[in-house]
Structure formats: structure tokens, C-alpha cells
């Protein structure tokens, strides 16, 4: 089930934005995804991340799946999510 994502206007110091954009690029994320990643991590560390929050998509571009392997695509996504969770936990 896809939930409509909230949109907000965020005003940042240009230097802070540039630093976030560089960091996001280093981690193969968009600046928006990097901000969400950092907010989720801060909420989790503070014990304020609500139960039932959907997981973020793994960083980087999704793999291209040949059409004949489309029925196996869900298994690959689950494996990628598990790999991503393991690297984020370190």
C-alpha cells in the first residue's frame, strides 16, 4: 500500500544545503532522501520513531529487471532491503 507522502517547504542556509547535497551524492541518495534518512536516524536515536513507519527504499538506483524475471523482482527487492538494513545498522 502506497501512502501519499507529505510535502514541506524547508528553508536552509545555502552552505548547509550544499554540504547536505555533497553528503547525499557520496551516499548515492537525493538531497531529499538524505534529509529524510537523517531525520529518521535522529528520531530513532531519540526513541521517537513511531512503530509501523515504512522502511526507506535502499539507496542508489533500483536494478533493472529483465521482463522475463519480473515475477522474481519482489524477491530481489527484499534481498536488497535486507542488505541495506544490515549496512545502516553498522
VMD Tcl script that draws the C-alpha trace (Angstrom):
set ca {
  {0.00 0.00 0.00}
  {1.42 3.36 -1.01}
  {0.76 6.24 1.33}
  {0.84 9.77 -0.08}
  {4.00 11.46 1.13}
  {3.84 14.81 2.94}
  {5.36 17.84 1.25}
  {7.00 20.62 3.21}
  {8.88 23.78 2.40}
  {12.26 23.74 4.11}
  {14.44 26.82 4.23}
  {18.14 26.09 4.66}
  {21.31 28.11 4.76}
  {22.88 27.65 1.29}
  {26.11 26.37 2.83}
  {24.20 23.75 4.82}
  {22.27 22.73 1.70}
  {25.50 22.37 -0.29}
  {27.03 20.20 2.45}
  {23.88 18.01 2.54}
  {23.87 17.71 -1.25}
  {27.54 16.60 -1.29}
  {26.89 14.08 1.50}
  {23.83 12.75 -0.30}
  {25.81 12.36 -3.51}
  {28.53 10.45 -1.67}
  {25.89 8.04 -0.36}
  {24.02 7.73 -3.70}
  {20.92 9.45 -2.38}
  {19.00 12.53 -3.42}
  {19.25 15.50 -1.09}
  {15.62 14.93 -0.10}
  {16.28 11.27 0.73}
  {19.37 12.22 2.72}
  {17.36 14.68 4.81}
  {14.68 12.02 5.44}
  {17.37 9.45 6.31}
  {18.96 11.82 8.83}
  {15.60 12.75 10.37}
  {14.64 9.09 10.73}
  {18.00 8.30 12.34}
  {17.64 11.22 14.76}
  {14.09 10.13 15.67}
  {15.25 6.55 16.20}
  {18.19 7.57 18.38}
  {15.89 9.78 20.46}
  {13.39 6.92 20.84}
  {10.74 8.90 18.98}
  {10.41 6.95 15.72}
  {6.83 5.61 15.73}
  {6.17 1.89 15.32}
  {4.93 0.93 11.89}
  {6.92 3.53 9.96}
  {7.52 2.27 6.43}
  {11.10 1.49 5.53}
  {13.01 3.74 3.18}
  {13.88 2.40 -0.24}
  {17.53 1.26 -0.41}
  {19.95 3.89 -1.64}
  {21.04 4.04 -5.26}
  {19.13 3.28 -8.41}
  {16.84 0.27 -8.49}
  {18.22 -2.62 -10.51}
  {16.80 -3.11 -13.96}
  {14.87 -6.36 -14.09}
  {14.51 -8.21 -17.41}
  {10.86 -8.69 -18.28}
  {11.11 -12.49 -18.09}
  {12.38 -12.16 -14.49}
  {9.62 -9.73 -13.43}
  {7.99 -12.35 -11.20}
  {11.28 -12.65 -9.25}
  {11.64 -8.87 -8.84}
  {9.96 -8.80 -5.43}
  {12.44 -11.33 -4.06}
  {15.37 -9.18 -5.26}
  {13.91 -6.06 -3.62}
  {13.50 -7.90 -0.32}
  {17.12 -9.08 -0.52}
  {18.32 -5.52 -1.29}
  {16.34 -4.11 1.64}
  {17.85 -6.69 3.97}
  {21.34 -5.82 2.70}
  {20.64 -2.11 3.14}
  {19.36 -2.61 6.68}
  {22.50 -4.51 7.63}
  {24.79 -1.75 6.33}
  {22.78 1.02 8.03}
  {22.92 -0.80 11.37}
  {26.74 -0.73 11.40}
}
mol new
graphics top color blue
foreach p $ca { graphics top sphere $p radius 0.5 }
foreach p [lrange $ca 0 end-1] q [lrange $ca 1 end] { graphics top cylinder $p $q radius 0.2 }
display resetview
